[in-house]
Amino acid sequence: MNCVSDALEGGKRFRALTLIGTWTRECLAVHVDFSIKGERVVEVVQEVSRHRGVPARIQVDNPA
């Protein structure tokens, strides 16, 4: 799981939450918004888990 940010031409910032399968390198989800709160992260992970099963662990690339 990783969260990256960038800006539009006019300067407005946006974020992208990505979930990548460690072994398959498959992109399981990408959620883009101007603000991504913890509740939305949980919703995205739960949605992926409904289709793919619950992961044994979650690795975060950018620990705060």
Number of C-alpha atoms within 10 A of each C-alpha: 18 14 17 11 13 12 11 8 7 6 8 9 13 15 16 18 18 17 22 15 13 11 6 7 9 10 11 16 17 14 14 15 12 12 12 15 8 9 8 13 16 10 11 18 17 14 13 15 13 9 9 10 10 12 10 5 6 12 11 11 9 9 6 4
